[in-house]
Amino acid sequence: MTLAEIRKQFPILEQQVNGKPLIYFDNGATAQKPLAVIHSIDDYYQKYNSNIHRGVHHLSQLATNRYEESRDILQKFVNARKNYEIIFTAGTTGGINLVASSFGKKFLDKGDEVIISAMEHHSNIVPWQMICEERGANLRVIPINDKGELIYEEYIKLLSHRTKLVAITHISNTMGTINPVRKMIVNAHEIGAKVLIDAAQSVPHMKLDVQELDCDFLVFSAHKMFGPTGVGVLYGKEELLNEMPPYQGGGDMIKEVTFEKTTYNCLPHKFEAGTPNIAGGIATAEAVKFMNEVGFDFIEHQEHELLTYATKRLSEIEGVRIIGTSSNKASVISFVVAGTHPFDVGTLLDQMGIAVRTGHHCTQPLMNFFGIPGTIRASFAFYNTKEEVDVFIAAIKKAIMMLS
């Protein structure tokens, strides 16, 4: 597909905002949806809406088959060994909370340690704080440098026999920094620790292979990879998932229930209590198919070109300071403008039809490190264009003039 053909698959990009053609640079928060995903959701509710795994009638069988086919597609997408290592969740946040609770209750004891980094999203900070407090464990933080990169020698120093788990983002949602997760996993495994990778910001941009990474857990959300909201995936190694207790109780996660005792279902159902987002799970597979059709070679090339071009153009504007200047980045640029508040700049850009994100991006400790209240964040997807970047740059210059 050409870029023009790709853009036609996203009807929302054809609209105007405040009388201007929409330029959508908020893909790090949520990506737009192609027609294949939209039609998939519509088809489910119009043609075979039914609950899954429990019915013998035609609609239930059809819905169950489609839902489990989606699990198979997601297994292949991340190259998991078994399809039951793929657990459907409500999103990245839900997946992290599941692991924090279940892994924590099984493996964390008083004095044990969990390691995260200074660039984590709140959803990869707060659940670990909660379980560490509950279990009497300690949370340790890998520091970063002024470029927004992990200080790797400090990570090595933190690893010890007390480390039970390392939970690290693959790509910073605020700065776009790509962390060396493969090397980090090797180092963690050498001292017997397990590793969870927050891949919310990496699955839309690059092909992942959980067997090659050898991570113990990996979590991501459908809505950031052109799928629906309210759906996510937790990959976990079979042996670990079997050892962990269920996260929630309810229907479908049981084999037998009496008032005296309950026996739990096998994987993946042990971690999928209740009626899931069936339409969303099915549509997530359509998002994967679409990305595969576009091709990750195209995705990575297009987004790298946009990142390089936009970084150069932004750097030429007096008063602009880019936050996160690692040489190994994904298509995210956070920046501040001297003498202005990010919210004011974002509001003026919206009036010109440009959607960006402003604020702390759920990374308040990171903002504190840089000594700023927040940033303006432009995050690109493969359907964005250099022409849109040009309009964006002109709008930034105009906003600065209006606010000066």
N, C-alpha and C positions, 0 to 999 in steps of 0.2 A: 504494500500500500504506500502511496505517496503521502506526504504530509497533508495535502489538501483533502485527500480521501479519508485520512484518519480524522481530521477535524469534522468532517461531515457526519461522522459516527457519534458526535457529541452535540446534540441539539441545543444544549444550554449555552454553548459558545456563540450561537448565532444571535443572541438577544442583545439589547442595549440596556445600559444602566445610566440613569441620569442623562439620557440623550446621547450617550457615547457607546461605541461598540465595547462590549465586555472584554476586559483583559483579566484573566483569572490567574493570579500569581499566589494563590493560597493553597496550593496542592499539598503542602506539608500538614495542613490541618485536616483536609479531606479532598480527595480527588473527584473529578467529575465522572459521570457514568456513561458508557457507550450504550447504543441502542440495544445491543445483545443482552446486556444486563437488565435494562429497563423492560424489555419484552419478556425476559425470563420471569421476572416477578409478576408481571401482568398475566402471563400464561398460567402460572401456578394458581392464582386466585380465581381465574376465569374457568379453568379446565379441570384441575384435579386437586383442589384444596381439600386436604384431609390430614388427620394426624398420622404419625408414622410409627412403625415397629409394633403396632398393637392390633391393627385391624386386618381382617381376612377379606374384606370387600375390595373391589377393583380399584377405587380411588386411593385407598390406603396403601395398597400394594404398589401402585404407580408412584405415589409420593415417596414411599420408602425406597424404592429402586432408584429414583432420581437423586434422593438425598445421599444414599450410599455411593452412588456413582460419583457424586461430588467429592466424597471423602477419598475415593480412589484417585481422582484427578489431582487433588491436593497432595496426596501421598507422592505421586510422580513429580509434582511441581517442586517439592523440596527434597525429593529422593529419599524419603523415609523407607526403612526396610519393610515395614508392615503397615497396612492401612489402619489398623487399630492403634498405631502410635500417633494418629491424628485425632485430636480431641477438639470438637467444636465448642467455642466459648462465645461470650458476648463481645469480645474484642481483646486487644493487647492487655488492657487493664485487668479484665477478667482472668486472662491466662496467668498473669503475674500473681494476682491474688490467690488463685488456685494453688500454684506452686508454693508460694510463701506459706499458706496455711497447711497444706497437706505434707509437703516436704519438711516444713518447719516442725510440725507436730511429731513427725516420725524420726527426724535426724538431728534436730537442734537441741542442745542441752546447755545448761548454765556454763558460761565461759567460752562457748563456741563463738565463731565469728563468721559474718557475712560481709563480703566486699562488694561495694558499688563504686561509681566514679562521681566526680564533681560535676559532670555534665548531664547527669541523668534527669529524665522527665520525672515529675512528681509520682507518677504511677510506678516507677521503679525505685522510689525512695520510701514512700509512706508504708506500703505493705511490709517492707523489711523492717522498718522501725517498729511496726505493730507486733510482728511475730518475735522480733528480738526482745522486745519488752516483756512479752508474754512468757518466753522461754528462758529469760535471763541471759541471752546471748548479746554479743556486741556487734555494732555496725561500724565498719571501717570504710574510709573514703580515699580513693586514689586521687591525688591532686592533679591539676592541669597547669600548663604554662600559658603565657600571654597570647600564644597563637591559638589556644583552644585545643591543645593536644594533651593526651595523657602523658604524665612523666613516668615513663615505663620502669625506670629503676626503682621508683617509689612503689610501684605495683609489686615488683619482685620482693621488696622488703616487707610488704604487708602479708605475703603468703607465708603460712606456717601450719604446723600440725593442728592448730585450732580452727583453721579455715575450713568451713564445710561447704560453702557455696560462693561463687562469684556471679553477680548479676550485672551485666554490662550492656549498654546500648551499642548496636552495630554502627549506627550513624546518628550523630547528634541532631535532634529535631530543631535545635536553635541555630547551630553553627554549620551543620553539614559535615562536620569532621567524621571521617571514616576510621574507626578504631581497628587495630590489628588483632581481630578477635581470634583468628586461627592460632597465632602465637600465644595469645593469652590463655587459650584453652589448653594448649600443650603444657604450659607452665603450671596451670592449676591442677591438671591431672597428675603431674609429677609429685605433688604433695597430697594427692588423694581427694582433692576438692571437686565438686561438681560445678557445672557452668550453665547459666541461663543467658541466652542472647535475646535481647529486645530488638526484633527485626522489623518493627513497625515502619521505620523510615528506609529500610533497605530493600524489602521485597518489591516495591514499585520500580526500583531503579536498577537492580542487578539480579542475576540468576544465583540462587542459593542451593547448596547441597549439604544437608545436615550430616550425611555420612562422611563427606570430605572434611567438613568443619570438625566433626566428632563432638559437637555440643551435646549436652545432656538434655537440655530443654531449649526450645525456640518458640517465640510468640510473635504473632502479628495480627493486624486488623484488615478486614476486607475493604473497608471504606477508603483506606489510603492507597489501595491498589485497584481502584476503579470499580469496586464492588459496593454492595449496600452497607449501610450503617447497622450497628447492632450485631455484627457477626465477627468472629475471630477464630484463630487456630492456635492451639497449643500442640507442638510436637514434643514428645518425650520418649526417651529410650524405654523399651518395653519392660526391662527388669526394674527400673526405677518406678514406673507407673504402677506396676504390680505390687510393689512394697508400700506405696503411699496409700493412706486411708482416703475415702471419698471426701470431697470438698463440701457437697451438699447432699441432703437426703430427699427422697421423693420417688416418683414414678420412673420406671425404666432403668434405674441404677441398682435394682435389686433382683435377686433370684427368688428368694422366699422371705416372707414377712410373717412373723407371729408376734404376739404381745410380749413374748419372752426374749426373742432374738431375731435378728435380720441377717441374712447372708447376702453379700453384694454380688452384683453382676460382673461379668468379665469385661475386659477392655474392648471398645472405648466407653461402653455404656456406664461403667462405674462412675465416670466423671461427667455424665450428661443427664443429670436429673431433670425431669419435667419436659414439657413440650418446648422444643427449641424454635429458633427462627428458621422455619423450614424453607420458606421462600428465599430467605437470605442465604442460607447454606447452598441451595441449588444455584442461585445467581452468582455466588462467589466463584463457582466453577466456570461460569461464563466469562467472568473477568479474567480468570487464568487463561482460558482459551483465547481471549482477545489479545492479551499481552503476548502470548506465544505466537499468535498470527502476525502481530506487529513485528515481533522479534527483538530479543534483548540486545543484539548488536546495534540495531537502529535506535532503541531506547537509550542506551548508554552513549552512543555517539551524539545524538541530538541534544541530550541534556548536558553533556560535557561542553558542546559548542555554545549552548545558551549560558552556562555558568561562566565560561571563560570570557565571552563577549560582554555579559552584564557586569562582571567584576571589573573589567577594564574600563567600561564606560562610567561606572559608579565611582571608581577611584579617581577619575578626572574631575569630579565635582568638588569644589572647595567646600570644606566643612563636613564632608562625609567621612565617617570612620566605620570601617567594616569590622564586625566582631566575629572572630573565628577566621584565621588566615592560614590554616593548615594547607600544605601543598596537596594533601590527599582528601578531597572533599566531594560530596554529592551536590546536587543542584539546589542548594539552599544558600541564600545570602542574607545575613542579618546585619543591620547597620544603624547608626545613629547620625543625626545631623546636629551640628553644634548650634546651641542657642534655641533649639526647638524640642518639643515633647513628641515622642513617637506617635501618640494618639492624634495630635493635631495634624501631623503629616499624613497619617493614614486616612483621616477624615477628608482632607483635601484631595487625596488620590481617589477616594471613593466617588467624590463629586465629578471626577474626570473619567469614571467608568473602570477604575483599576482596583481590583481586590487584592489587598495584602493583609498580613496579620501584624498587629501591634500589641505590645505588652511584654510580659515575662515568659510567655510560651510554656507555662508550667515548669519553668526551670529557675525558680527564685534564687536558690543558692548560687547558680551560675551568674545571675545578674548581680548578686552581691559581690562575687569575685571580681567582676569587671567594674563595679562601682557605678552602675547605671540602673535606672528604674525599669527599663525595658528597651526593646529594639523595634525597628521596622523590619519585617521578614518577608522577602520575596522567595517563593519556592516554586520551581518550574517542573513541568511534566513534558513528556515528549510531544504533546499537541501544541505547546507554546512555540512562538516564532521570534526571530530576531527583530522583525518589524514591531512586534509587541514590546520588546525590550526598548527599542528606540522611542516609542510613545511613552513608555514608563520613565525613561531618563529625562525626556522633555518635561514630563509632569513633575518629577522631583525638583527640577530647576525652577519651575513655575511656583511650586509649593514653597520653596525656600524664599523666593522673592516675596511671596504673599505674607510670609511669617516674619520677615526681617523688618 
